[in-house]
């Protein structure tokens, strides 16, 4: 494998052609393998432990609000 690269920023391109550069954030990429298994890969820009904790807690709260954890 090649040298490890560091993500500098994340660029969003909107349907009207405008762009926005995100200097602190997280991108999750889902890749389907063999029609059944899915791999998640993460690219993070300027994220530290406190930020990652906040992301995880926010996703858990979202899951609760959407009813994923009932039963």
N, CA, C and O atoms as CSV, one atom per row, in Angstrom:
chain,resi,resn,atom,element,x,y,z
A,1,UNK,N,N,0.833,-1.177,0.000
A,1,UNK,CA,C,0.000,0.000,0.000
A,1,UNK,C,C,0.883,1.248,0.000
A,1,UNK,O,O,2.004,1.219,0.508
A,2,UNK,N,N,0.379,2.335,-0.567
A,2,UNK,CA,C,1.151,3.560,-0.681
A,2,UNK,C,C,1.199,4.344,0.610
A,2,UNK,O,O,0.702,3.912,1.649
A,3,UNK,N,N,1.812,5.508,0.515
A,3,UNK,CA,C,1.950,6.395,1.660
A,3,UNK,C,C,0.577,6.878,2.125
A,3,UNK,O,O,-0.294,7.164,1.304
A,4,UNK,N,N,0.385,6.969,3.448
A,4,UNK,CA,C,-0.869,7.442,4.033
A,4,UNK,C,C,-1.088,8.910,3.661
A,4,UNK,O,O,-0.179,9.731,3.782
A,5,UNK,N,N,-2.288,9.227,3.215
A,5,UNK,CA,C,-2.617,10.599,2.840
A,5,UNK,C,C,-3.527,11.204,3.897
A,5,UNK,O,O,-4.274,10.489,4.566
A,6,UNK,N,N,-3.463,12.518,4.046
A,6,UNK,CA,C,-4.308,13.254,4.981
A,6,UNK,C,C,-5.296,14.091,4.191
A,6,UNK,O,O,-4.912,14.802,3.263
A,7,UNK,N,N,-6.569,14.009,4.556
A,7,UNK,CA,C,-7.602,14.807,3.898
A,7,UNK,C,C,-7.469,16.253,4.362
A,7,UNK,O,O,-7.424,16.521,5.563
A,8,UNK,N,N,-7.408,17.173,3.423
A,8,UNK,CA,C,-7.226,18.598,3.720
A,8,UNK,C,C,-8.559,19.304,3.944
A,8,UNK,O,O,-8.692,20.111,4.864
A,9,UNK,N,N,-9.539,19.001,3.109
A,9,UNK,CA,C,-10.874,19.581,3.252
A,9,UNK,C,C,-11.863,18.715,2.495
A,9,UNK,O,O,-11.486,17.787,1.780
A,10,UNK,N,N,-13.118,19.033,2.666
A,10,UNK,CA,C,-14.211,18.332,1.977
A,10,UNK,C,C,-14.945,19.387,1.165
A,10,UNK,O,O,-15.328,20.425,1.703
A,11,UNK,N,N,-15.146,19.135,-0.119
A,11,UNK,CA,C,-15.846,20.091,-0.973
A,11,UNK,C,C,-17.206,19.531,-1.355
A,11,UNK,O,O,-17.307,18.441,-1.919
A,12,UNK,N,N,-18.253,20.290,-1.039
A,12,UNK,CA,C,-19.616,19.932,-1.434
A,12,UNK,C,C,-19.946,20.679,-2.715
A,12,UNK,O,O,-19.680,21.876,-2.827
A,13,UNK,N,N,-20.522,19.981,-3.677
A,13,UNK,CA,C,-20.971,20.610,-4.910
A,13,UNK,C,C,-22.479,20.448,-4.984
A,13,UNK,O,O,-22.990,19.328,-4.989
A,14,UNK,N,N,-23.187,21.559,-5.041
A,14,UNK,CA,C,-24.646,21.552,-5.061
A,14,UNK,C,C,-25.173,21.466,-6.486
A,14,UNK,O,O,-24.446,21.728,-7.444
A,15,UNK,N,N,-26.438,21.098,-6.617
A,15,UNK,CA,C,-27.024,20.908,-7.950
A,15,UNK,C,C,-27.097,22.195,-8.766
A,15,UNK,O,O,-27.268,22.140,-9.984
A,16,UNK,N,N,-26.972,23.358,-8.114
A,16,UNK,CA,C,-26.960,24.610,-8.873
A,16,UNK,C,C,-25.545,25.018,-9.291
A,16,UNK,O,O,-25.349,26.091,-9.862
A,17,UNK,N,N,-24.553,24.151,-9.003
A,17,UNK,CA,C,-23.186,24.407,-9.408
A,17,UNK,C,C,-22.334,25.110,-8.365
A,17,UNK,O,O,-21.117,25.200,-8.528
A,18,UNK,N,N,-22.942,25.609,-7.301
A,18,UNK,CA,C,-22.161,26.261,-6.257
A,18,UNK,C,C,-21.452,25.204,-5.414
A,18,UNK,O,O,-21.861,24.044,-5.360
A,19,UNK,N,N,-20.379,25.641,-4.760
A,19,UNK,CA,C,-19.618,24.728,-3.907
A,19,UNK,C,C,-19.421,25.335,-2.528
A,19,UNK,O,O,-19.523,26.547,-2.338
A,20,UNK,N,N,-19.137,24.467,-1.579
A,20,UNK,CA,C,-18.830,24.887,-0.215
A,20,UNK,C,C,-17.690,24.000,0.275
A,20,UNK,O,O,-17.742,22.778,0.135
A,21,UNK,N,N,-16.668,24.616,0.845
A,21,UNK,CA,C,-15.532,23.866,1.378
A,21,UNK,C,C,-15.733,23.702,2.884
A,21,UNK,O,O,-15.900,24.681,3.612
A,22,UNK,N,N,-15.713,22.458,3.333
A,22,UNK,CA,C,-15.864,22.132,4.745
A,22,UNK,C,C,-14.472,21.849,5.303
A,22,UNK,O,O,-13.782,20.947,4.828
A,23,UNK,N,N,-14.064,22.609,6.298
A,23,UNK,CA,C,-12.726,22.448,6.861
A,23,UNK,C,C,-12.712,21.600,8.122
A,23,UNK,O,O,-11.645,21.264,8.636
A,24,UNK,N,N,-13.918,21.244,8.633
A,24,UNK,CA,C,-14.021,20.361,9.785
A,24,UNK,C,C,-15.282,19.536,9.595
A,24,UNK,O,O,-16.389,20.074,9.584
A,25,UNK,N,N,-15.110,18.222,9.445
A,25,UNK,CA,C,-16.281,17.388,9.238
A,25,UNK,C,C,-15.916,15.937,8.992
A,25,UNK,O,O,-14.764,15.527,9.138
A,26,UNK,N,N,-16.928,15.173,8.615
A,26,UNK,CA,C,-16.804,13.732,8.447
A,26,UNK,C,C,-17.608,13.297,7.234
A,26,UNK,O,O,-18.748,13.722,7.048
A,27,UNK,N,N,-17.007,12.446,6.408
A,27,UNK,CA,C,-17.699,11.863,5.263
A,27,UNK,C,C,-17.681,10.357,5.453
A,27,UNK,O,O,-16.642,9.778,5.770
A,28,UNK,N,N,-18.828,9.724,5.261
A,28,UNK,CA,C,-18.915,8.270,5.335
A,28,UNK,C,C,-19.234,7.737,3.951
A,28,UNK,O,O,-20.159,8.208,3.289
A,29,UNK,N,N,-18.459,6.747,3.519
A,29,UNK,CA,C,-18.630,6.130,2.208
A,29,UNK,C,C,-19.038,4.678,2.434
A,29,UNK,O,O,-18.372,3.949,3.169
A,30,UNK,N,N,-20.142,4.258,1.799
A,30,UNK,CA,C,-20.628,2.886,1.918
A,30,UNK,C,C,-20.378,2.161,0.600
A,30,UNK,O,O,-20.763,2.644,-0.465
A,31,UNK,N,N,-19.735,1.006,0.678
A,31,UNK,CA,C,-19.445,0.216,-0.505
A,31,UNK,C,C,-20.055,-1.165,-0.324
A,31,UNK,O,O,-19.734,-1.875,0.628
A,32,UNK,N,N,-20.938,-1.541,-1.246
A,32,UNK,CA,C,-21.565,-2.857,-1.174
A,32,UNK,C,C,-20.609,-3.906,-1.730
A,32,UNK,O,O,-20.043,-3.743,-2.811
A,33,UNK,N,N,-20.444,-4.968,-0.982
A,33,UNK,CA,C,-19.583,-6.079,-1.388
A,33,UNK,C,C,-20.455,-7.309,-1.624
A,33,UNK,O,O,-21.295,-7.641,-0.787
A,34,UNK,N,N,-20.273,-7.954,-2.702
A,34,UNK,CA,C,-20.935,-9.207,-3.088
A,34,UNK,C,C,-22.454,-9.204,-2.867
A,34,UNK,O,O,-23.039,-10.249,-2.579
A,35,UNK,N,N,-23.083,-8.053,-2.998
A,35,UNK,CA,C,-24.538,-7.954,-2.915
A,35,UNK,C,C,-25.124,-8.143,-1.538
A,35,UNK,O,O,-26.343,-8.071,-1.379
A,36,UNK,N,N,-24.290,-8.385,-0.529
A,36,UNK,CA,C,-24.823,-8.663,0.800
A,36,UNK,C,C,-24.121,-7.853,1.890
A,36,UNK,O,O,-24.781,-7.276,2.754
A,37,UNK,N,N,-22.821,-7.808,1.856
A,37,UNK,CA,C,-22.043,-7.108,2.882
A,37,UNK,C,C,-21.758,-5.673,2.449
A,37,UNK,O,O,-21.531,-5.393,1.272
A,38,UNK,N,N,-21.775,-4.777,3.424
A,38,UNK,CA,C,-21.489,-3.374,3.160
A,38,UNK,C,C,-20.305,-2.946,4.021
A,38,UNK,O,O,-20.254,-3.243,5.214
A,39,UNK,N,N,-19.361,-2.252,3.410
A,39,UNK,CA,C,-18.210,-1.715,4.118
A,39,UNK,C,C,-18.385,-0.212,4.258
A,39,UNK,O,O,-18.750,0.465,3.298
A,40,UNK,N,N,-18.125,0.312,5.452
A,40,UNK,CA,C,-18.168,1.755,5.687
A,40,UNK,C,C,-16.740,2.262,5.833
A,40,UNK,O,O,-15.935,1.690,6.568
A,41,UNK,N,N,-16.440,3.341,5.121
A,41,UNK,CA,C,-15.135,3.986,5.225
A,41,UNK,C,C,-15.362,5.446,5.604
A,41,UNK,O,O,-16.340,6.057,5.174
A,42,UNK,N,N,-14.471,5.996,6.400
A,42,UNK,CA,C,-14.639,7.344,6.921
A,42,UNK,C,C,-13.446,8.211,6.551
A,42,UNK,O,O,-12.294,7.793,6.670
A,43,UNK,N,N,-13.740,9.423,6.104
A,43,UNK,CA,C,-12.722,10.448,5.904
A,43,UNK,C,C,-13.056,11.577,6.870
A,43,UNK,O,O,-14.179,12.079,6.885
A,44,UNK,N,N,-12.079,11.971,7.672
A,44,UNK,CA,C,-12.301,13.011,8.670
A,44,UNK,C,C,-11.333,14.157,8.441
A,44,UNK,O,O,-10.167,13.955,8.104
A,45,UNK,N,N,-11.843,15.362,8.631
A,45,UNK,CA,C,-11.040,16.571,8.504
A,45,UNK,C,C,-11.104,17.323,9.832
A,45,UNK,O,O,-12.178,17.738,10.267
A,46,UNK,N,N,-9.963,17.494,10.461
A,46,UNK,CA,C,-9.855,18.273,11.713
A,46,UNK,C,C,-10.785,17.755,12.805
A,46,UNK,O,O,-11.327,18.548,13.575
A,47,UNK,N,N,-10.975,16.463,12.884
A,47,UNK,CA,C,-11.834,15.859,13.900
A,47,UNK,C,C,-10.946,15.311,15.018
A,47,UNK,O,O,-9.981,14.592,14.761
A,48,UNK,N,N,-11.285,15.661,16.263
A,48,UNK,CA,C,-10.561,15.094,17.395
A,48,UNK,C,C,-11.501,14.190,18.199
A,48,UNK,O,O,-12.648,13.981,17.805
A,49,UNK,N,N,-11.030,13.671,19.292
A,49,UNK,CA,C,-11.808,12.732,20.084
A,49,UNK,C,C,-13.132,13.292,20.560
A,49,UNK,O,O,-14.147,12.595,20.526
A,50,UNK,N,N,-13.140,14.545,21.004
A,50,UNK,CA,C,-14.361,15.192,21.482
A,50,UNK,C,C,-15.388,15.300,20.349
A,50,UNK,O,O,-16.577,15.063,20.564
A,51,UNK,N,N,-14.933,15.653,19.154
A,51,UNK,CA,C,-15.824,15.766,18.001
A,51,UNK,C,C,-16.390,14.402,17.618
A,51,UNK,O,O,-17.580,14.281,17.329
A,52,UNK,N,N,-15.549,13.385,17.615
A,52,UNK,CA,C,-15.995,12.035,17.258
A,52,UNK,C,C,-17.020,11.536,18.262
A,52,UNK,O,O,-17.997,10.894,17.875
A,53,UNK,N,N,-16.819,11.818,19.545
A,53,UNK,CA,C,-17.794,11.467,20.579
A,53,UNK,C,C,-19.137,12.141,20.278
A,53,UNK,O,O,-20.189,11.511,20.388
A,54,UNK,N,N,-19.097,13.420,19.899
A,54,UNK,CA,C,-20.319,14.156,19.588
A,54,UNK,C,C,-21.036,13.538,18.385
A,54,UNK,O,O,-22.264,13.451,18.385
A,55,UNK,N,N,-20.293,13.108,17.357
A,55,UNK,CA,C,-20.880,12.479,16.178
A,55,UNK,C,C,-21.582,11.183,16.575
A,55,UNK,O,O,-22.716,10.938,16.164
A,56,UNK,N,N,-20.913,10.356,17.369
A,56,UNK,CA,C,-21.493,9.072,17.784
A,56,UNK,C,C,-22.759,9.307,18.608
A,56,UNK,O,O,-23.774,8.649,18.378
A,57,UNK,N,N,-22.711,10.225,19.552
A,57,UNK,CA,C,-23.887,10.494,20.392
A,57,UNK,C,C,-25.041,11.053,19.556
A,57,UNK,O,O,-26.198,10.703,19.793
A,58,UNK,N,N,-24.744,11.911,18.588
A,58,UNK,CA,C,-25.790,12.465,17.724
A,58,UNK,C,C,-26.441,11.370,16.880
A,58,UNK,O,O,-27.657,11.383,16.683
A,59,UNK,N,N,-25.647,10.426,16.382
A,59,UNK,CA,C,-26.201,9.322,15.582
A,59,UNK,C,C,-27.054,8.401,16.443
A,59,UNK,O,O,-28.079,7.902,15.978
A,60,UNK,N,N,-26.651,8.167,17.688
A,60,UNK,CA,C,-27.472,7.358,18.595
A,60,UNK,C,C,-28.800,8.051,18.883
A,60,UNK,O,O,-29.851,7.410,18.900
A,61,UNK,N,N,-28.746,9.361,19.108
A,61,UNK,CA,C,-29.985,10.116,19.355
A,61,UNK,C,C,-30.892,10.076,18.123
A,61,UNK,O,O,-32.105,9.921,18.258
A,62,UNK,N,N,-30.321,10.213,16.929
A,62,UNK,CA,C,-31.097,10.128,15.699
A,62,UNK,C,C,-31.755,8.752,15.582
A,62,UNK,O,O,-32.935,8.653,15.247
A,63,UNK,N,N,-30.997,7.698,15.857
A,63,UNK,CA,C,-31.538,6.346,15.814
A,63,UNK,C,C,-32.697,6.163,16.780
A,63,UNK,O,O,-33.696,5.527,16.442
A,64,UNK,N,N,-32.569,6.716,17.974
A,64,UNK,CA,C,-33.659,6.655,18.954
A,64,UNK,C,C,-34.898,7.374,18.430
A,64,UNK,O,O,-36.003,6.837,18.502
A,65,UNK,N,N,-34.722,8.580,17.907
A,65,UNK,CA,C,-35.852,9.363,17.399
A,65,UNK,C,C,-36.538,8.672,16.214
A,65,UNK,O,O,-37.744,8.821,16.015
A,66,UNK,N,N,-35.767,7.923,15.439
A,66,UNK,CA,C,-36.335,7.237,14.284
A,66,UNK,C,C,-36.905,5.866,14.658
A,66,UNK,O,O,-37.463,5.172,13.809
A,67,UNK,N,N,-36.763,5.477,15.926
A,67,UNK,CA,C,-37.356,4.237,16.398
A,67,UNK,C,C,-36.557,2.980,16.101
A,67,UNK,O,O,-37.105,1.878,16.127
A,68,UNK,N,N,-35.272,3.129,15.818
A,68,UNK,CA,C,-34.446,1.968,15.486
A,68,UNK,C,C,-34.137,1.077,16.694
A,68,UNK,O,O,-33.787,-0.090,16.521
A,69,UNK,N,N,-34.261,1.614,17.915
A,69,UNK,CA,C,-33.833,0.857,19.086
A,69,UNK,C,C,-35.000,0.384,19.951
A,69,UNK,O,O,-34.790,-0.007,21.099
A,70,UNK,N,N,-36.191,0.411,19.437
A,70,UNK,CA,C,-37.347,-0.059,20.217
A,70,UNK,C,C,-37.368,-1.573,20.236
A,70,UNK,O,O,-37.020,-2.236,19.259
A,71,UNK,N,N,-37.791,-2.105,21.389
A,71,UNK,CA,C,-37.921,-3.564,21.491
A,71,UNK,C,C,-36.700,-4.146,21.983
A,71,UNK,O,O,-36.614,-5.364,22.137
